[in-house]
């Protein structure tokens, strides 16, 4: 898929280079995919085309049918838009958790930051401070506050959120596995709290030339949050993608999702993607092989977070309002469940998981809840206990299908207990076979046996792959 | 100055409750290196059980004991002890079953699989809390006299209430009992051995599964005791109490050096005082952020915690 991503630099320039390369490679990638896997590609194309037509079908036919003839659990435009928003986040979190193996339990922080960036840059919020600035915004001339168009806000949100991702990543690089999970969780709790509490800031800072005097300034809108936020708007065509635009917002969400997916897919197959997988499987070994683990992990955090920046900015602009209550720990976990359900490490799995779970959460469970209320009010309302269901999903998935429903083949072997054991048995057998080939019969020996130095020591083939069981399962095998 | 001492007293009492929960985290982490995310929710279930036992039916309890401020003291002591005993048995059993059902099958899975299972278990328990007690806060009346115990010594500017003494009277003996158990008994030695090296301990004849189950049993018992103390001290419980409380306690365990029991108690006392200070001098809105800030700072700058991980001591 990627031809230009083999060399990656750092910095925003390289990042935009990635996006450009990804977008320009799309048609060629499709053709080559169709050549190689005709059936799979055809099925995918059909699914995508039907998916693309569905919002229109829903708007002009199904919704009326459901309302007037027979109630169906159909996702409406809002639910579909949120399906795309969550899918964008799932693809982003999949970069951090699935590719690089860094468990991030505070992903919602980046979603919140993205939303507040959009809120700060396209709402009347700053008029209280006397900051009024409009640039290409879809507002009446002389409007109060700062108004930038959505198309400029999204890249800004991505940059801001990527910066915060790197800022969070930098101090946590030394931490492994579960400690990292807790630090990210703490970050995910702090960020919404900051947005909630910075509603009456008083600073009197006077140091020579720097003179900051804020008296009871409402920085973040506090509990009420910020509204109204300008909806995404296409000038010239005069198209508005706000909450009442129906299928249009869904299509905008799909476009944003497509951009995210293309970038993520190209990253996966690039040098940096291979580096992520290397540190996921064995950080020490990756470092020995010359992978710069610091830069690699920072990039995983920054790039993974930037997807949440897109999602957050889109969500805020779509709803036209944002409050810190949107961004709870449960949202982080919801996105995590999405990628676990779909299959950790697989972009398509992440999207399928996000669509399924958000549909379940916002459409199917409320529908079932309504039916239960109507016909059997003594039964528990399924919509009320959605997180009970998600908890059970997590438990059952971890126990019986940790690789998810659309597993990444590489991850599958790593994640399942049976898989690891089978792989190890196979490896030990292969090693034993390799040994019996070299006529000397001896026990499996440690790789560094100085008495028996040869070009390809027993258990290794010429390419240098160690065919032996690398380690006992459950030891230093961070997800 | 008086204000400071008062804040210290409040923080110390809070810290003792955190300590009971933190010990559950640190014991489990010490032995199977799992952040038992559901532990805070076991504590919450404990406080709900205590609520059900104590509160009269008029506020939604079962009214087994109906302790009120008017109950005669000997009867009240007996009923509180009975509540403690019942709650401890139930939460200990609950925690042990959680280990059996959710974590034991994942013992040899990659390290983060049990962590994710623990998160799932946490959600399940929270919903059990909602099913048991509804989604609103449950409150009981304060059963302790509100007199200032220090006034007998002629101090009136600082107050020490009966409820604060009660917290100490329940928690401190438990802490010593646990310390004795781990240091002196055969089972305690098995726990320390398993914490050091489960495979070798197994070869030496330690029943590893049983030892881990007992660790969860003890953790659950301490969480249940903390639940009872919590509701009698703060008079309020709610289904999501465990999440916040659990995170603070986990932070305490990490602060002291996870796996280290003395460290967990020290960390809990420090965090209790820090959060009381933050409530008093900054704003209770920021307390949670400050606690997490402490957590992040410690993990980043001194991941081994204040006391650090002494391998021989980390059961």
Interface residues (C-beta under 8 A of the other chain):
Chain A: X103 X105 X171 X172 X174 X175 X177 X178 X179 X181 X182 X183 X185 X186 X187 X189 X190 X193 X194 X196 X197 X329 X333 X336 X340 X380 X384 X385 X387 X388 X390 X391 X392 X393 X394 X395 X398 X399 X402 X414 X415 X416 X417 X420 X473 X474 X476 X477 X478 X479
Chain B: X33 X34 X35 X102 X105 X106 X107 X108 X109 X110 X111 X112 X113 X114 X115 X116 X117 X119 X120 X121 X122 X123 X124 X126 X127 X128 X130 X131 X243 X247 X250 X254 X283 X285 X286 X288 X289 X292 X293 X295 X296 X299 X300 X303
